[in-house]
Structures are given as C-alpha cells and as structure tokens.
C-alpha cells in the first residue's frame, strides 16, 4: 500500500470516502490526513483524517480523529503505523475520536491498536429549524446594539475577536483567529457592539451539506448573560426568515454551560449514540 498525505488540493480524490462537510475543513490549518492507495491502480483503500487540538500547550497537544476508513484491518494497521510517526513529529500526547456507525470489526481493530472504547451519547446535538422557531425567544426582537457581522470592518472584527478570546477561550476552535469573517454565515451571525467596541459574538458556519453549526458563542462585560440571550434572539429571528423548517442545526456541546443551555432549550433531546476511543501516544 502506498501512503500519501491528504491536503486541501487533493481531498477531491477521496470524494467517495470523505463527507463534504469534513472535506471542506482540509483547508484549515490544523486538519491533516493520510490515505493508503493500491500500488497497482492507485485506488484509495484507507483514509485517516484528524484535527490537532490544544496546539499552544506543548505538553498536552491532542489529535481528534475525524474519519477512520479502511477496506480491511491490515490496511488500517499500516495506516495507523504512519499516523503514529506523525504524532511523534507533532509531539501529540493523546489521540481520541467520536464516531457514529463504527462496526464491530472496526471496533475490534482500533481496540487492538491501543484505543480504549466506550459507547456514549454524542456531544453533537442536532435540532431542526422548526424546533428552534418554536422557542419562546424566537418571538422576541433583539435590541439595536446587536448587529449583523456584515456591519463590521475587517479591523473591527479582528479587534473584537482578540478582545473576546483574550478573556474567553473554552470551546473555541483552535484556528478561529485564522478564519476570515466570510467563513461565517452573514445572514445569521451577529455581534454585540456597544461604545464602538465588540463585546460578544454568535458566529455560525453554513456547511456544504446545508447544516448550520454555531462555532463561537460568547460575550464579556457586566451584561454578558443578557447579551448572550439577545444574540440568540437575533440569530433565531434572522434564521426564521431565510431557512426552511427542515434545516438542521448541529450544536456541539463543548462545555458544561452549552450542555446546560441545550437541556434548558430542548429538554429531553438526545444526541445519537457514538463510539468514543482514546489512547495515549508513544512516549507519553
């Protein structure tokens, strides 16, 4: 098997194996991949894609594996052998994944590679626009200081991002400061703007599949709790104007606060069952 690196420029070669929403992320700086190819006809036989996490913490850098695919378990073993070399080069302390639909054969294979496995509810909660429109806050109008992100210049956006992330980091994407404002859905993403300063963001990304994903939801200052609610009101009202009821919103419950909020808004709503796995990498 010939092993190649997967990048933004060649991700199209794996369109049959890689979901478009994941493929899009190969343009981002902390996403990496490996693929194993048939040495005779160059057909892809195995693919691993992962995202580096906590990269600023040299002792605790992690790798979240996003895709595990292999035509057979021997190919998977070979691909993970190459992956281990990359983890050594990046000084990664821990690898982990959360994947739905992993069959028993693949579970046995990754368990044999040193991953401890469990079956849990996904961190990702999927709700429809119809469910969101039914919330009581969907009927409230946000105040004038809640602005669409289109109202910001690039300089104002960057200053606002640095202001917020200096004081708030939990749950934020590793590369969020590198993502241009255009990466976010300008119809529904918004900010808190008072006294000429950005004190809050609700940034939402529209995936190629049409799924909407809140990416950053934070505010600072004495009125931050009220501002968070007001940004939700704004985004929900804007979304109700442009998206049909069957539009899916995927909320990733990265923190206890987000989990508590989703339970309050959508009581009893559960994520799908997934296989989670983790292992410490060599030398850690």
Secondary structure, DSSP 4 states (H G I P E B T S, - for coil): -EEEEE-TTTGGGGTTTS-HHHHHGGGSTTEEEEEEE-TTT--EEEEEEEEEE-TT-TTS-EEEEEEEEESSHHHHHHHHHHHHHHHHHTT--EEEEEESS--HHHHHHHHHTT-EEEEEE-SEEEEEHHHHHTSGGGGSPPPTTEEEGGGS-HHHHHHHHHHHHHH--TT--TTGGGS-GGGS-TTT-EEEEETTEEEEEEEEEE-TTS-EEEEEEEE-STTHHHHHHHHHHHHHHHHHHHS-TT-EEEEE--SHHHHHHHHHHSTT--PPEEEEEEEEPTT-
